[in-house]
Amino acid sequence: MPSLAKIRFLIVDDNGHMSNIVKTILRGFGAVHILEAHDAIEAFHRLKHDAVDIVIVDYQLEVLNGVEFINLVRNSSDSNNRFVPIIMLTAHSERSHVVDARDAGVTEFCCKPVTATELFRKVAAVIDHPRHFVKIAGYFGPDRRRRQDPKYEGKERRQGWSEDHKPPEGAVDPTQAA
């Protein structure tokens, strides 16, 4: 993984103490450029006006929650950084919250209490293994499939690669397959 010194982070959390913990962890790994926002509206404004490489957002925020913020980033016509990797950091790790975040377009999900090792793993994942983006009916965001199953022999359920989806090297467009 490259140095975090050149990566620009945006932390979105209404809890100042938690923001400081995340900043301390990131700085410990060499991050220098760290912006903060205390709510989703401020964060969206920051994304529009500041260069941001990775967003770390809490699930439970005032006004708009983390999932609503992700939906705004991924789907709003005002969003100019729809492809930014978003790591959700939350104490709400119930399956329904994970599914909601995934379906909104979160890139990675990290549970509180967070450890430096776990946060580093999530940051490394979005840097070292960026996920392709897909645009299908009702969803725009990183590919939700975590792995390609080479043994899968069923029908490709997607109707074709979207403009925003870059297929793996050598992949066949399912609409062109015979």
Backbone as CSV, one residue per row, in Angstrom:
resi,resn,N_x,N_y,N_z,CA_x,CA_y,CA_z,C_x,C_y,C_z
1,MET,0.849,-1.178,0.000,0.000,0.000,0.000,0.895,1.242,0.000
2,PRO,0.531,2.238,-0.805,1.321,3.470,-0.815,1.186,4.214,0.513
3,SER,2.070,5.165,0.713,2.021,5.976,1.922,0.691,6.717,2.006
4,LEU,0.194,6.871,3.214,-1.049,7.622,3.409,-0.804,9.131,3.398
5,ALA,0.449,9.551,3.275,0.777,10.980,3.319,0.115,11.765,2.191
6,LYS,-0.143,11.125,1.069,-0.744,11.833,-0.063,-2.255,11.641,-0.150
7,ILE,-2.808,10.784,0.689,-4.243,10.492,0.665,-4.985,11.567,1.452
8,ARG,-6.077,12.068,0.873,-6.892,13.101,1.527,-8.155,12.445,2.094
9,PHE,-8.278,12.492,3.407,-9.385,11.863,4.117,-10.426,12.898,4.527
10,LEU,-11.666,12.454,4.588,-12.749,13.238,5.181,-13.416,12.352,6.220
11,ILE,-13.390,12.791,7.474,-14.051,12.072,8.563,-15.374,12.766,8.829
12,VAL,-16.459,11.991,8.802,-17.796,12.539,9.040,-18.346,11.882,10.299
13,ASP,-18.339,12.625,11.391,-18.817,12.089,12.665,-19.233,13.257,13.540
14,ASP,-20.405,13.158,14.152,-20.865,14.237,15.028,-20.305,14.114,16.442
15,ASN,-19.545,13.062,16.692,-18.913,12.859,17.987,-17.444,13.274,17.867
16,GLY,-17.106,14.411,18.455,-15.750,14.938,18.366,-14.699,13.993,18.911
17,HIS,-15.045,13.283,19.990,-14.103,12.333,20.583,-13.772,11.223,19.588
18,MET,-14.799,10.684,18.924,-14.575,9.613,17.951,-13.779,10.124,16.759
19,SER,-14.077,11.331,16.310,-13.310,11.941,15.217,-11.833,12.033,15.575
20,ASN,-11.556,12.438,16.805,-10.162,12.549,17.247,-9.469,11.198,17.285
21,ILE,-10.187,10.164,17.693,-9.611,8.814,17.705,-9.245,8.393,16.283
22,VAL,-10.166,8.590,15.348,-9.911,8.203,13.955,-8.750,9.017,13.389
23,LYS,-8.721,10.324,13.662,-7.608,11.166,13.198,-6.276,10.674,13.753
24,THR,-6.262,10.339,15.028,-5.030,9.859,15.658,-4.557,8.566,15.007
25,ILE,-5.489,7.660,14.743,-5.132,6.403,14.078,-4.564,6.688,12.690
26,LEU,-5.256,7.513,11.919,-4.799,7.817,10.559,-3.430,8.498,10.568
27,ARG,-3.248,9.439,11.478,-1.947,10.115,11.576,-0.850,9.132,11.970
28,GLY,-1.201,8.175,12.826,-0.241,7.143,13.214,0.236,6.315,12.031
29,PHE,-0.583,6.228,11.005,-0.214,5.500,9.792,0.332,6.425,8.709
30,GLY,0.575,7.672,9.053,1.218,8.585,8.118,0.309,9.548,7.383
31,ALA,-0.989,9.541,7.674,-1.907,10.473,7.005,-1.624,11.898,7.469
32,VAL,-1.682,12.820,6.527,-1.416,14.224,6.819,-2.649,15.080,6.532
33,HIS,-3.346,14.766,5.445,-4.479,15.573,4.980,-5.784,14.968,5.485
34,ILE,-6.302,15.515,6.577,-7.521,14.992,7.185,-8.494,16.146,7.407
35,LEU,-9.621,16.078,6.721,-10.696,17.050,6.902,-11.752,16.436,7.807
36,GLU,-12.542,17.288,8.446,-13.628,16.815,9.299,-14.930,17.498,8.927
37,ALA,-16.010,16.769,9.128,-17.354,17.330,9.012,-18.166,16.739,10.151
38,HIS,-19.052,17.544,10.732,-19.821,17.093,11.886,-21.212,16.603,11.527
39,ASP,-21.599,16.771,10.266,-22.879,16.229,9.804,-22.796,15.979,8.302
40,ALA,-23.807,15.327,7.767,-23.807,14.930,6.359,-23.853,16.127,5.414
41,ILE,-24.553,17.170,5.798,-24.663,18.353,4.941,-23.302,19.029,4.800
42,GLU,-22.623,19.209,5.930,-21.277,19.788,5.901,-20.329,18.892,5.099
43,ALA,-20.455,17.585,5.266,-19.598,16.637,4.537,-19.835,16.717,3.034
44,PHE,-21.097,16.802,2.629,-21.412,16.890,1.203,-20.831,18.181,0.623
45,HIS,-20.935,19.260,1.384,-20.345,20.538,0.966,-18.826,20.396,0.805
46,ARG,-18.190,19.732,1.762,-16.736,19.513,1.688,-16.372,18.725,0.434
47,LEU,-17.155,17.683,0.143,-16.884,16.867,-1.045,-16.998,17.683,-2.328
48,LYS,-17.898,18.647,-2.326,-18.078,19.480,-3.518,-16.945,20.489,-3.694
49,HIS,-16.323,20.898,-2.582,-15.358,21.993,-2.654,-13.925,21.610,-2.305
50,ASP,-13.712,20.434,-1.774,-12.367,19.992,-1.401,-12.063,18.660,-2.082
51,ALA,-10.814,18.461,-2.431,-10.398,17.177,-2.998,-10.330,16.153,-1.869
52,VAL,-11.075,15.067,-2.015,-11.124,14.016,-1.000,-10.924,12.674,-1.694
53,ASP,-10.044,11.847,-1.127,-9.768,10.527,-1.690,-10.539,9.411,-0.996
54,ILE,-10.747,9.533,0.315,-11.448,8.509,1.094,-12.314,9.204,2.138
55,VAL,-13.566,8.752,2.251,-14.484,9.260,3.272,-14.671,8.176,4.328
56,ILE,-14.615,8.570,5.589,-14.934,7.681,6.704,-16.128,8.312,7.397
57,VAL,-17.274,7.615,7.382,-18.522,8.203,7.872,-19.154,7.324,8.948
58,ASP,-19.701,7.962,9.962,-20.449,7.260,11.001,-21.850,6.956,10.487
59,TYR,-22.449,5.901,10.995,-23.810,5.540,10.591,-24.824,6.519,11.174
60,GLN,-24.685,6.779,12.466,-25.684,7.590,13.167,-25.229,9.044,13.229
61,LEU,-25.838,9.859,12.382,-25.557,11.290,12.341,-26.865,12.049,12.498
62,GLU,-26.761,13.301,12.893,-27.939,14.163,12.964,-28.339,14.592,11.552
63,VAL,-29.550,14.995,11.371,-30.147,15.478,10.122,-30.249,14.342,9.112
64,LEU,-29.150,13.965,8.471,-29.117,12.800,7.580,-28.191,11.767,8.210
65,ASN,-28.596,10.494,8.202,-27.695,9.481,8.746,-26.651,9.098,7.697
66,GLY,-25.733,8.218,8.065,-24.654,7.830,7.167,-25.131,7.208,5.870
67,VAL,-26.180,6.387,5.934,-26.722,5.749,4.731,-27.320,6.803,3.804
68,GLU,-28.048,7.758,4.369,-28.621,8.838,3.551,-27.517,9.686,2.916
69,PHE,-26.442,9.895,3.660,-25.299,10.626,3.120,-24.688,9.872,1.938
70,ILE,-24.511,8.573,2.091,-23.940,7.769,1.004,-24.841,7.839,-0.224
71,ASN,-26.148,7.719,-0.017,-27.087,7.845,-1.140,-26.933,9.195,-1.838
72,LEU,-26.769,10.243,-1.064,-26.590,11.581,-1.618,-25.313,11.650,-2.463
73,VAL,-24.223,11.125,-1.926,-22.944,11.144,-2.646,-23.035,10.347,-3.940
74,ARG,-23.639,9.176,-3.877,-23.672,8.289,-5.044,-24.698,8.712,-6.093
75,ASN,-25.802,9.338,-5.681,-26.920,9.530,-6.608,-27.339,10.963,-6.892
76,SER,-26.869,11.916,-6.120,-27.304,13.298,-6.331,-26.680,13.885,-7.594
77,SER,-27.475,14.642,-8.325,-26.942,15.327,-9.507,-25.938,16.408,-9.099
78,ASP,-25.966,16.824,-7.833,-25.013,17.815,-7.315,-23.686,17.195,-6.882
79,SER,-23.619,15.879,-6.851,-22.414,15.203,-6.378,-21.355,15.198,-7.471
80,ASN,-20.178,15.686,-7.131,-19.098,15.671,-8.112,-18.004,14.672,-7.755
81,ASN,-18.270,13.807,-6.796,-17.296,12.798,-6.385,-18.024,11.484,-6.103
82,ARG,-18.795,11.019,-7.065,-19.637,9.835,-6.882,-18.832,8.556,-6.670
83,PHE,-17.582,8.546,-7.122,-16.765,7.342,-7.065,-15.869,7.273,-5.832
84,VAL,-15.951,8.246,-4.949,-15.075,8.272,-3.780,-15.328,7.026,-2.918
85,PRO,-14.262,6.349,-2.480,-14.452,5.224,-1.559,-14.997,5.732,-0.224
86,ILE,-15.999,5.033,0.294,-16.621,5.420,1.564,-16.554,4.244,2.523
87,ILE,-15.930,4.486,3.673,-15.844,3.484,4.732,-16.826,3.898,5.812
88,MET,-17.765,3.012,6.133,-18.703,3.304,7.211,-18.127,2.749,8.504
89,LEU,-18.069,3.601,9.507,-17.543,3.247,10.815,-18.686,3.403,11.806
90,THR,-19.113,2.298,12.425,-20.314,2.391,13.255,-20.385,1.331,14.338
91,ALA,-21.117,1.661,15.387,-21.427,0.688,16.427,-22.676,-0.105,16.064
92,HIS,-23.373,0.319,15.018,-24.604,-0.342,14.574,-24.268,-1.400,13.534
93,SER,-23.835,-2.559,14.015,-23.369,-3.598,13.095,-24.418,-4.676,12.836
94,GLU,-25.672,-4.379,13.163,-26.728,-5.346,12.887,-26.796,-5.590,11.384
95,ARG,-27.185,-6.797,11.015,-27.227,-7.179,9.600,-28.027,-6.173,8.767
96,SER,-29.153,-5.703,9.290,-29.980,-4.770,8.517,-29.224,-3.475,8.209
97,HIS,-28.403,-3.008,9.144,-27.619,-1.795,8.907,-26.514,-2.042,7.883
98,VAL,-25.888,-3.206,7.963,-24.845,-3.546,6.993,-25.447,-3.623,5.595
99,VAL,-26.605,-4.268,5.472,-27.284,-4.394,4.174,-27.699,-3.017,3.655
100,ASP,-28.252,-2.179,4.529,-28.641,-0.823,4.111,-27.439,-0.036,3.594
101,ALA,-26.323,-0.131,4.307,-25.110,0.583,3.889,-24.589,0.026,2.566
102,ARG,-24.569,-1.284,2.449,-24.118,-1.907,1.197,-24.989,-1.460,0.033
103,ASP,-26.294,-1.466,0.242,-27.221,-1.113,-0.830,-27.219,0.382,-1.149
104,ALA,-26.678,1.192,-0.247,-26.538,2.628,-0.514,-25.265,2.922,-1.305
105,GLY,-24.303,1.992,-1.248,-23.069,2.182,-2.001,-21.824,2.356,-1.155
106,VAL,-21.853,1.841,0.082,-20.660,1.911,0.918,-19.587,1.001,0.314
107,THR,-18.343,1.388,0.487,-17.243,0.596,-0.050,-16.774,-0.435,0.966
108,GLU,-16.624,-0.030,2.214,-16.216,-0.930,3.295,-17.022,-0.593,4.540
109,PHE,-17.128,-1.559,5.448,-17.904,-1.416,6.673,-16.994,-1.802,7.829
110,CYS,-16.868,-0.936,8.820,-15.964,-1.161,9.940,-16.726,-0.929,11.242
111,CYS,-16.665,-1.896,12.144,-17.438,-1.828,13.392,-16.648,-1.177,14.520
112,LYS,-17.372,-0.425,15.344,-16.823,0.127,16.581,-17.025,-0.908,17.680
113,PRO,-16.192,-0.976,18.664,-15.020,-0.131,18.827,-13.958,-0.501,17.792
114,VAL,-13.441,0.504,17.130,-12.489,0.288,16.046,-11.077,0.138,16.608
115,THR,-10.332,-0.745,15.983,-8.916,-0.867,16.321,-8.117,-0.251,15.178
116,ALA,-6.909,0.137,15.478,-6.045,0.701,14.441,-5.830,-0.320,13.328
117,THR,-5.652,-1.572,13.698,-5.429,-2.627,12.702,-6.617,-2.768,11.772
118,GLU,-7.811,-2.771,12.321,-9.009,-2.947,11.493,-9.231,-1.748,10.571
119,LEU,-9.057,-0.551,11.077,-9.221,0.628,10.228,-8.164,0.634,9.124
120,PHE,-6.944,0.262,9.466,-5.888,0.189,8.455,-6.246,-0.834,7.375
121,ARG,-6.790,-1.978,7.771,-7.202,-2.999,6.795,-8.237,-2.445,5.828
122,LYS,-9.198,-1.693,6.330,-10.250,-1.135,5.472,-9.685,-0.067,4.533
123,VAL,-8.813,0.785,5.050,-8.186,1.807,4.207,-7.323,1.131,3.143
124,ALA,-6.544,0.139,3.554,-5.703,-0.589,2.597,-6.555,-1.264,1.529
125,ALA,-7.701,-1.789,1.915,-8.578,-2.467,0.949,-9.065,-1.505,-0.128
126,VAL,-9.454,-0.294,0.253,-9.959,0.639,-0.763,-8.842,1.195,-1.639
127,ILE,-7.618,1.199,-1.124,-6.485,1.677,-1.920,-5.925,0.561,-2.802
128,ASP,-5.658,-0.584,-2.193,-4.994,-1.678,-2.905,-5.918,-2.499,-3.786
129,HIS,-7.189,-2.542,-3.441,-8.147,-3.360,-4.195,-9.410,-2.555,-4.492
130,PRO,-9.276,-1.504,-5.306,-10.466,-0.692,-5.606,-11.523,-1.533,-6.311
131,ARG,-12.757,-1.306,-5.949,-13.853,-2.080,-6.529,-14.431,-1.340,-7.718
132,HIS,-14.774,-2.098,-8.743,-15.424,-1.523,-9.914,-16.784,-0.973,-9.505
133,PHE,-17.225,0.052,-10.197,-18.536,0.628,-9.942,-19.528,0.097,-10.958
134,VAL,-20.751,-0.098,-10.486,-21.822,-0.566,-11.358,-22.987,0.406,-11.285
135,LYS,-23.702,0.467,-12.383,-24.920,1.273,-12.429,-26.001,0.379,-13.005
136,ILE,-26.932,0.018,-12.148,-28.062,-0.808,-12.559,-29.321,-0.156,-12.009
137,ALA,-30.458,-0.665,-12.394,-31.720,-0.100,-11.900,-31.714,-0.081,-10.374
138,GLY,-31.835,1.097,-9.798,-31.941,1.229,-8.351,-30.632,1.211,-7.591
139,TYR,-29.492,1.163,-8.286,-28.220,1.127,-7.560,-27.103,1.725,-8.397
140,PHE,-26.306,2.565,-7.754,-25.038,3.014,-8.308,-24.035,2.976,-7.175
141,GLY,-22.939,2.301,-7.388,-21.905,2.238,-6.366,-20.925,1.138,-6.658
142,PRO,-20.062,0.853,-5.674,-19.083,-0.204,-5.880,-19.780,-1.556,-6.022
143,ASP,-19.199,-2.406,-6.848,-19.748,-3.745,-7.048,-19.936,-4.400,-5.685
144,ARG,-21.140,-4.870,-5.416,-21.456,-5.448,-4.109,-20.948,-6.871,-3.974
145,ARG,-20.577,-7.477,-5.085,-20.030,-8.834,-5.003,-18.608,-8.741,-4.482
146,ARG,-18.339,-9.430,-3.414,-17.021,-9.384,-2.789,-16.012,-10.289,-3.484
147,ARG,-16.497,-11.255,-4.202,-15.579,-12.160,-4.894,-16.260,-12.694,-6.137
148,GLN,-15.447,-13.071,-7.093,-15.949,-13.714,-8.300,-15.844,-15.213,-8.060
149,ASP,-16.915,-15.922,-8.253,-16.913,-17.368,-8.052,-16.600,-18.047,-9.377
150,PRO,-15.387,-18.587,-9.525,-15.023,-19.209,-10.801,-15.838,-20.466,-11.103
151,LYS,-16.486,-21.024,-10.091,-17.288,-22.234,-10.299,-18.739,-21.918,-10.654
152,TYR,-19.115,-20.634,-10.603,-20.494,-20.258,-10.897,-20.801,-20.537,-12.359
153,GLU,-21.867,-21.298,-12.584,-22.239,-21.669,-13.947,-23.620,-21.162,-14.325
154,GLY,-24.236,-20.386,-13.460,-25.574,-19.873,-13.732,-25.555,-18.729,-14.723
155,LYS,-26.739,-18.257,-15.015,-26.908,-17.160,-15.958,-26.418,-15.854,-15.331
156,GLU,-25.737,-15.052,-16.128,-25.340,-13.717,-15.677,-26.617,-12.908,-15.540
157,ARG,-26.882,-12.387,-14.343,-28.140,-11.692,-14.104,-28.115,-10.242,-14.536
158,ARG,-26.950,-9.699,-14.742,-26.883,-8.322,-15.216,-27.146,-8.299,-16.708
159,GLN,-27.707,-7.225,-17.164,-28.054,-7.096,-18.574,-26.893,-6.574,-19.410
160,GLY,-25.754,-6.410,-18.829,-24.586,-5.924,-19.561,-23.773,-5.001,-18.694
161,TRP,-22.587,-4.728,-19.133,-21.725,-3.825,-18.384,-22.227,-2.404,-18.579
162,SER,-22.296,-1.662,-17.524,-22.709,-0.266,-17.652,-21.501,0.577,-18.048
163,GLU,-21.745,1.812,-18.412,-20.647,2.715,-18.759,-19.715,2.920,-17.575
164,ASP,-20.262,2.865,-16.367,-19.473,3.129,-15.171,-18.772,1.896,-14.635
165,HIS,-19.012,0.756,-15.231,-18.436,-0.486,-14.745,-17.315,-0.895,-15.679
166,LYS,-16.160,-1.078,-15.137,-15.027,-1.529,-15.920,-14.889,-3.035,-15.693
167,PRO,-15.187,-3.865,-16.694,-15.138,-5.310,-16.500,-13.716,-5.795,-16.260
168,PRO,-13.575,-6.920,-15.564,-12.248,-7.492,-15.355,-11.588,-7.793,-16.695
169,GLU,-10.285,-7.754,-16.719,-9.521,-8.033,-17.938,-9.959,-9.365,-18.544
170,GLY,-10.284,-9.340,-19.813,-10.667,-10.563,-20.514,-12.113,-10.972,-20.317
171,ALA,-12.887,-10.188,-19.578,-14.283,-10.552,-19.330,-15.100,-10.385,-20.601
172,VAL,-16.112,-11.205,-20.727,-17.003,-11.156,-21.877,-18.243,-10.378,-21.487
173,ASP,-18.674,-9.469,-22.337,-19.905,-8.720,-22.097,-21.053,-9.711,-22.146
174,PRO,-21.837,-9.851,-21.062,-22.901,-10.850,-21.035,-23.949,-10.648,-22.125
175,THR,-24.088,-9.446,-22.625,-25.077,-9.234,-23.685,-24.566,-9.725,-25.028
176,GLN,-23.265,-9.952,-25.124,-22.670,-10.412,-26.373,-22.372,-11.909,-26.355
177,ALA,-22.489,-12.536,-25.184,-22.180,-13.967,-25.072,-23.223,-14.782,-25.814
178,ALA,-22.761,-15.826,-26.469,-23.678,-16.668,-27.248,-24.223,-17.793,-26.411
